């Protein structure tokens, strides 16, 4: 992997990632395709909406279809007919979200499959093996992601364990054309965030994820942790803020030097009538849109906004038509990928601060 910086504006960076399956310009938003598919959006739809790289989940792909199937196809790209880069999450977040159905120790995590109740064990080495079989362009290490509200001692243990697991993952990774990213943790404790960041970034990973944020805490806390972490991260490697898809928080993260983000938000919202617009989120199911002839967003130039009315999409969503979910999902993905494109252009022009203020002011104006 090559990571080159095309421009800077303050701490904000416009970069270029050269990966096995293509070039990715940053800042970038990655739509989430947990099972190797973006819900309500085909491969052609996702690419047309501007996605340069997508995320798949190692936990789910390991359970179904399983490694034998993935290996028989030669990896996820052949299996899913994807021709753009793919990042795989380690599955650690999903495992730890199982709560009562998992047990963690220094060796790894034992968990019960939510599909059939079978027992499995994830170790740092096993997670690397899974992602090498998947054949993603970027693989994430296994880390311990704690839920909000954990105390200092629990968080200290997770930082120690995450560091040990990162070292083991590095030693076991053998796939030459796959990049391995480390993940920093530390909860909401500034000293532990610093400790974890310095430890993980001292290791020869190809890039670094910021984990354990956007897990239910308030936005101010997220930003405070980013202000602690990002100044300690290497300048010459990509930085990935995991699980963030809110436009305002994305801009705050970019301003501080984040390059990559992912979230289920645009697709999950779209399936239920939530629409991202330049004036903030709207619920297209609301009766106020029943006779609205305007586009989802008057400032959006995606093909949905050029073609369909709010009233029509309101009707489709209210009737449970999959077409309405597809159109809403496409628009939401386009909205975020276009926001990233606009952010990149603003960084290169040295106008990111003005751009960020303009976008956030429009979104917040509706709230007032």
Secondary structure, 3 states (H helix, E strand, C coil): CEEEEEEEECCEEEEEEEECCEEEEECEEEEECCCCCECCECHHHHHHCCCCEEEEEHHHHHHCCCHHHHHHHCCHHHHHCCCCEEEEECCHHHHHHCHHHEEECCCCEEEECCCCCCEEEECHHHHHHHHHHHCCCEEECCCCCCCCCCCHHHHHHHHHHHHHHHHHHHHHCCCCCCEEEEEECCCCCHHHHHHHHHHHHCCCCCEEEECCCCCCCCHHHHHHHHHHHHHHCCCCCEEEECCCCCHHHHHHHHHCCCCEEEECHHHHHHHCCEECCCCCCEECCCHHHCCCCCCCCCCCCCHHHHHCCHHHHHHHHHCCCHHHHHHHHHHHHHHHHHHHHHHHHHHHHCCHHHHHHHHHHHHHHHHC
